[in-house]
Amino acid sequence: AYVPPVDTRTYGLFYVGQRSFGVVDLEGGLRYENVSHDPQFGLTRSFDVGAGSLGLISSLESGWTFALLGDYSTRAPTVEELFSDGPHLATGSYEIGDPELDKERAANVSATIQWENDSWLLAASFYYTDFTDFIYEQPTGEELDELPVFLWQQDDATFRGVDLEAEWRAIQWDSGEFALTAFYDQVRAKLKDGNNRNLPRIPPERWGLGARLNWIGFTFTLDYARSSEQTDIADFELPTEGFEDLRAYLGYGWDFNDSLLEVFITGRNLTDDEQRHHTSFIKDFAPQPGRTIEGGIRFTL
């Protein structure tokens, strides 16, 4: 075990509520929590944390929906972040925690715009988060037990991102529909200070296209996604090249009373591209599986 035995106790009190004012809904929440970590060896750490959020959602008859959310939250360090000290074989690393870590604080604002009618769905979401004492695992460039050493530490950081989604239900009939989809997402994460402000294991931007056909009992989907290269890397971190992912699914289902019997065949990474997810600890020596084709029978009660 790379973490010593620790007893953790958590007590929480929270409230969530919603009130409608015509075309505008108001949502809010409050939370208070006490987290206590009592390790077998070392001093007990206790944290008082909480969160508050307030959101406005407006749905119009024209199909437009607007949402604006603001929240402030604090998070207690986990057992692994505080007390780990040993080889973590699942991630191929030697992890070292910091028992002096403070609680993490985050102020976040996000906005969503969506428009939908019988044929179209368009949605865009934007968010910005300002972290104080953000907790993350940083490679050090050193080795212990022939494993790279990762150190839990905290610094101020900012995250910002965008998610875009579109769907066109091109053909619709009583027994099914044919639809085309598209998506795009991007996240940028930076430390506020330092020579290299890049945070480790941040995903690159992605985009993709898809098609979906439902006809009688048949379901067919074809999805293509492109992940860009990631060169905004932290110290002692290797970049990853971009890759493609083509997936397909074909199934047919029969209804039996309240149960469903489905025969299907599915394929993943059909282009057999070399895929290395930048968020993975083991990406440098264990890429994702190559071309994979599976078939089966699924019975759902």
N, C-alpha and C positions, 0 to 999 in steps of 0.2 A: 504494500500500500504506500502510495506517495503522499498520503495525508494521514496524520496521526488520528486516533479516535477523538471525536469531538461531539459533545452534546449540544444541540441547538434547540432553543426554545423561542417561539414567536407568538406574540400576542398582538391582535389587531382590532381596530374599530373603524368602520367605514360607512359612508353614506353616499348613495347615488340617487339622483332625482331628475325628473323631466317635467317641463311645463310647456303647454302649447298656447301660443298667442296668435291664432289665426294661421297665417302662412309662415310664421316663424316659430320654431321650437327651440326652447332653451334647455340645455343639458348641463348638469354640474355634478361634481363629486368631491368628496373629502375623505382622507384616510390618515389614520395615525397607527403606527406600528412600533413595537419594541422587539428587537432581535438581540438575542444573547448567545454567544458562542463560548462554551466552556471546554477547552482542550484538556486531554489527559496530561499533557506536559505544556506548561506555559500559563500565561495570565488570561483570565476571562475577559472577553471584549463584549461590551453592551452598546447598542445603538438605538437612539430614538429617531425614527424616520417618518416621513409623511408625504402627502401629495394633495394637490388641489387642481381641479380642472374646470373649465367653463367653455361651453361650445354653443354656437348658433347655427341652426339648420333651417334653410328656407326652401320649400318645395312649391313650385309654381305650376299652374295648370298647363302652361305651354311646354312642359317637359323639362324645364331647367331646375336643377337642385344646386344650392350653394351651401357650403359648410365652412365654418371658421372655428378652429379649436386652439385654445391656449392652455397650457398646464405647466406646473412647477412640481418637481418631485425630488425626493432624496432616496437613495438606495444604500443598504448596508452591504459591506463586503461579504462575499461568500466564504465558506470554510476553505475552499481551494485557494482563493486569492490571499487569504491570511496565513494559512498554516502549511501549505504544500511544501515539500522538500524531499524530492526523490524522482526516480524515473517513472514517467507516465508513458507506458508502452503503447497505449492506444493512439497517442499522437506522436510517438517516436521522439520524445523530448524529455529533458530533465527540468522539472518545474520547481521554482523557488518562490514562495509567497513572502509577503511582508506583513508581519503581525501589527505593524504600526499604521496600516492604511486607515484613512479617514473615510467617512461616508461620501458617496458620490452625489452630486447635485446637478440637476438638469432643468433648464427652462426651454420650453418647446412651443412653437407656433406652427400650425399647418392649415392649409386651405385646399378645398376640393371644389371643382366645378364639374357638373355632369349634365348632359342633355340626352334624353331618350324619347323615342317614339316607337311606332310599330316596327320600323325597319332599322333604326340606327341607335347605337349607344356610343357616346363619346364622353370620356372622363379624363380629367387631369388633376393630379394632386401634387402639392408642393409643401415642403417642410424645412424647418431650420431649427436646430437644437444647439444650445450653448451649454457646454458642460464645464462644471468646476470640479476639479479632482476626479476626472474621468479615469476609470480603472481599466487597464489593458495589459496584455502579456507581450513583452518586448524581447526579441532575441538579443543575446549579448555577444555572439561570435565565439563564445567559449564552449568547451566540451567537458562533461563529466560522465563517467561510465560509458564513454564512446557515444554519447548523445548530446545534441546541441542544447545549451542552457537557455531557458526562457525565464525571465524575471517579471513577476507581477509588480506593477508600479502605477502611479497616477499623475496626471498632468491636466491642465485646462485644455479643452479642445472644442471644435465646432464641427457639426455635421449639417450638410444641406443636400437635398435631393429632389428628384422629380420622378413621377410615375405617370405615363400616358397610356391610354387604352382606347381601342376603337373596335366596334363590331357592326357589320352590315349584314342583316338578315335579308339576303338578296332574293330568295325565293321561299315562299311559305305556302303550305297547303295543309289540308286537314290531317294528313298522316305524317307530316314532318316538315322539315325546313332545311335550307342550305344557307350557310353563313360563312363570311370571311372575317378574320380577326387580325389585329395588329397590336403590338405593344412596344414600349420603350421605357427603360428605367436607368437612372444614373444617381450615384451618391458620391459626394466629395467630403472627405474627413481629414481635418488638419489639426495638429497641435498649435497652440497659440504662440509658443516660444520654441527656440532651438534652431540649430543649424539645418537639420533635416526634420521638417515638420510633418512628414508623411506618417500616418499610422499603419501598423501592419495588418495584413489580411483584409484589405478593403476591396470589395468586388469591383470589377470594371463595368463600364456601361454595356448595356445589352439592348438588342432590338429583335423583333421577330414577327413572323407572319403565320397565319394558320387558316385552315378550312375545316368546316364541320358539316356533315350530312346526316340527318336523321330521316329515315324513310321506312314506314311500317315498323318492323322490329329491328332494322339494321341501323348501326351506328358506325360512322367512318370519320376519323379525324386525321389530319395531316398538319404537323407543326414544324416550323423551321425557326431556329433561334441562332443568333450570332453574338458571341461574347467577344468584346474587343481585347486587345492586349492590355496588360496592366504594367505600366512602367513607373507609376508614382509609388515607389516602394520605400519602406523603412530601412534603417541600417541593418546590415546582415540578412537582408531578405532578397531573394531572387525574383526577377520579373517573370511574368507568364505571357505566353503568346496567345493571340486570339484563336478561337476555334468555332466550328459550326456544330449544330446538333439538329439532326433531322429525325423526327419521330412519326410513327403512323400507328393507327389502331383500327381494327375492323372487328365488329362483334354483331351477333344476332341473339335476341332474347325472346323467350316465351314466358308468358304469364300463366301461373298456376294458382288460382285463387289469390291469396295475398303473397305468393312467393314468385321468384324470378329465376329462370334457368337461362344462362348466357354462355354461348360458345364464342371464343375470341382468339385473335392472333394480334400480337403487338410487336413493334420493332423500335429499338432505341439506338441512337448514334448510327443511323443507317449509312452514313458516308464514311464510317470507320475513321473518323478524325481523332487525332490525339487531343484529349481534353484534360486540362489541368486547372482545377478550380483554385483561384487565388486565395480563397477563404480557407483552404484545407491546410492543415499542418503537414500532411504527408504528400503534398502535391509534387515535390521534387523527385520522389522515388516511387510514387504510386499514382499513376494517372487513373482517370475514370475508365470503366470497362469499354472495350471496343464495340464493334457491331454486335448487337444482341437481338435475337428473335425468339419470342416465346409464344406458346399457344396453350390454351387451357379451357376448362369448363368451370363456371362459377355458379353456385346455387345459393341464392339469398332468401332467407326466411322472412 
